[in-house]
Amino acid sequence: MDRHVAVTGASSGLGEAIARAFGAAGDHLTLVARRSGLLEAVASAFAGRARVAEYDLATSDPAAWLPAAEAAFGPVDVLVNAAGCQVIAPFADVTPAAADEMTAVNFRAPVRLVRAVLPSMRARGVGAIVNISSIGAAAPPPYMSDYVATKAALAAFSESLGAELRGTGVNVLTVYPGPMNTPMGAAGLRTYGNAPSARMMPMGDPAGLALAVLRAVDRRRPRLTYPRGYALMRWLPPPAGFLVSRFGPRPVTPSTPGTR
Ligand SMILES: NC(=O)c1ccc[n+]([C@@H]2O[C@H](COP(=O)([O-])OP(=O)(O)OC[C@H]3O[C@@H](n4cnc5c(N)ncnc54)[C@H](OP(=O)(O)O)[C@@H]3O)[C@@H](O)[C@H]2O)c1
């Protein structure tokens, strides 16, 4: 398609799968994350059409990588905010530093990046912004208070902006993944000690979500829940919230801050 698609969190999990899907569709890619070796491995599949931006989005200016990316491939046509970090633990055990990191990566960076790419999209009357929130934003599970608050903030930002931009040519897609088969999802299962209530939850496939994101961008959809069954939790937040808060799994081992 020859768009410039910038994907944060492209070194792993959902961001990597989404980047590979846009790459397979013929787009130019800017791949953003800290682990450059993993980014290079993704980029090597799309030689000449993919650049690596090794960058820590928790730093003071999450958009500092953007000018070089736009100098190489032109203005960003699709921004995918997929980078994220998670701690699952009792609130008292989450350090202020870990809480700040979640706020910075999961909420502050996406908003700052949207602020940076939107003026050019508006001027051109075309563009797509994809924000990866979480189904936990609709039905917040226990032991994730800081994490899920950042995801709910991102979802509210994304839904509000999407409504504001309707009719401008710039589409905002808010994505609500359920539990996903990624390193973050696997870390979550370990935190729950592989409890049956955790293992019972259907896990989504990153490649399937990536194709659904591509389709939703092309069809200018406002939101996507994946796997589809979790959409019930977004449509019926009170009963879903009750069930999740009462019967959701409890962490049995200390959680790993971040994803590394
Ligand atoms: N897995 C799930 O069950 C699930 C469910 C709902 C929503 N989500 C959301 O989906 C998104 C992707 O998660 P995932 O499951 O794919 O997790 P993952 O495999 O752990 O990937 C997380 C990505 O975020 C990047 N990242 C983390 N901190 C960063 C920082 N400070 N600067 C730059 N990049 C950073 C990581 O790259 P580096 O480490 O290389 O920097 C990595 O590429 C996240 O926003 C997550 O909250 C996941």
The ligand as an SDF file (V2000), in Angstrom:
LIG
                    3D

 48 52  0  0  0  0  0  0  0  0999 V2000
   -0.7380   -9.5810   26.1700 N   0  0  0  0  0  0  0  0  0  0  0  0
   -1.9380   -9.3000   26.6100 C   0  0  0  0  0  0  0  0  0  0  0  0
   -2.6090  -10.1660   27.1830 O   0  0  0  0  0  0  0  0  0  0  0  0
   -2.5340   -7.9170   26.4000 C   0  0  0  0  0  0  0  0  0  0  0  0
   -3.8960   -7.7400   26.6660 C   0  0  0  0  0  0  0  0  0  0  0  0
   -4.4560   -6.4820   26.4870 C   0  0  0  0  0  0  0  0  0  0  0  0
   -3.6720   -5.4330   26.0500 C   0  0  0  0  0  0  0  0  0  0  0  0
   -2.3420   -5.6220   25.8090 N   0  0  0  0  0  0  0  0  0  0  0  0
   -1.5540   -4.4710   25.3470 C   0  0  0  0  0  0  0  0  0  0  0  0
   -1.0180   -4.7680   24.0700 O   0  0  0  0  0  0  0  0  0  0  0  0
    0.1980   -4.0680   23.8820 C   0  0  0  0  0  0  0  0  0  0  0  0
    1.2650   -5.0390   23.4310 C   0  0  0  0  0  0  0  0  0  0  0  0
    1.5040   -5.9750   24.4840 O   0  0  0  0  0  0  0  0  0  0  0  0
    2.1840   -7.3880   24.2140 P   0  0  0  0  0  0  0  0  0  0  0  0
    1.3160   -8.4050   24.8310 O   0  0  0  0  0  0  0  0  0  0  0  0
    2.5570   -7.4780   22.7930 O   0  0  0  0  0  0  0  0  0  0  0  0
    3.4790   -7.2440   25.1400 O   0  0  0  0  0  0  0  0  0  0  0  0
    5.0090   -7.5850   24.8760 P   0  0  0  0  0  0  0  0  0  0  0  0
    5.1730   -8.7500   24.0020 O   0  0  0  0  0  0  0  0  0  0  0  0
    5.6190   -7.5830   26.2270 O   0  0  0  0  0  0  0  0  0  0  0  0
    5.5170   -6.2890   24.0650 O   0  0  0  0  0  0  0  0  0  0  0  0
    5.5730   -5.0220   24.6670 C   0  0  0  0  0  0  0  0  0  0  0  0
    6.2550   -4.0800   23.7010 C   0  0  0  0  0  0  0  0  0  0  0  0
    6.3320   -2.7780   24.3050 O   0  0  0  0  0  0  0  0  0  0  0  0
    7.6570   -2.3010   24.1760 C   0  0  0  0  0  0  0  0  0  0  0  0
    8.0040   -1.4160   25.2750 N   0  0  0  0  0  0  0  0  0  0  0  0
    7.7990   -1.6090   26.6030 C   0  0  0  0  0  0  0  0  0  0  0  0
    8.3330   -0.5900   27.3010 N   0  0  0  0  0  0  0  0  0  0  0  0
    8.8830    0.2760   26.3880 C   0  0  0  0  0  0  0  0  0  0  0  0
    9.5980    1.5060   26.4910 C   0  0  0  0  0  0  0  0  0  0  0  0
    9.8720    2.0670   27.6820 N   0  0  0  0  0  0  0  0  0  0  0  0
   10.0070    2.1150   25.3570 N   0  0  0  0  0  0  0  0  0  0  0  0
    9.7620    1.5490   24.1450 C   0  0  0  0  0  0  0  0  0  0  0  0
    9.0890    0.3870   23.9840 N   0  0  0  0  0  0  0  0  0  0  0  0
    8.6660   -0.2480   25.0940 C   0  0  0  0  0  0  0  0  0  0  0  0
    8.5310   -3.5700   24.2040 C   0  0  0  0  0  0  0  0  0  0  0  0
    9.7560   -3.3340   23.5370 O   0  0  0  0  0  0  0  0  0  0  0  0
   11.2040   -3.2740   24.2280 P   0  0  0  0  0  0  0  0  0  0  0  0
   11.1650   -4.0920   25.4680 O   0  0  0  0  0  0  0  0  0  0  0  0
   12.1100   -3.7890   23.1570 O   0  0  0  0  0  0  0  0  0  0  0  0
   11.4070   -1.8150   24.4750 O   0  0  0  0  0  0  0  0  0  0  0  0
    7.6760   -4.5210   23.3870 C   0  0  0  0  0  0  0  0  0  0  0  0
    7.9250   -4.3470   22.0120 O   0  0  0  0  0  0  0  0  0  0  0  0
    0.5160   -3.3950   25.2040 C   0  0  0  0  0  0  0  0  0  0  0  0
    0.1330   -2.0330   25.1360 O   0  0  0  0  0  0  0  0  0  0  0  0
   -0.3510   -4.1460   26.1950 C   0  0  0  0  0  0  0  0  0  0  0  0
   -0.6680   -3.3390   27.3020 O   0  0  0  0  0  0  0  0  0  0  0  0
   -1.7510   -6.8430   25.9540 C   0  0  0  0  0  0  0  0  0  0  0  0
  1  2  1  0
  2  3  2  0
  2  4  1  0
  4  5  1  0
  4 48  2  0
  5  6  2  0
  6  7  1  0
  7  8  2  0
  8  9  1  0
  8 48  1  0
  9 10  1  0
  9 46  1  0
 10 11  1  0
 11 12  1  0
 11 44  1  0
 12 13  1  0
 13 14  1  0
 14 15  2  0
 14 16  1  0
 14 17  1  0
 17 18  1  0
 18 19  2  0
 18 20  1  0
 18 21  1  0
 21 22  1  0
 22 23  1  0
 23 24  1  0
 23 42  1  0
 24 25  1  0
 25 26  1  0
 25 36  1  0
 26 27  1  0
 26 35  1  0
 27 28  2  0
 28 29  1  0
 29 30  1  0
 29 35  2  0
 30 31  1  0
 30 32  2  0
 32 33  1  0
 33 34  2  0
 34 35  1  0
 36 37  1  0
 36 42  1  0
 37 38  1  0
 38 39  2  0
 38 40  1  0
 38 41  1  0
 42 43  1  0
 44 45  1  0
 44 46  1  0
 46 47  1  0
M  CHG  2   8   1  16  -1
M  END
$$$$
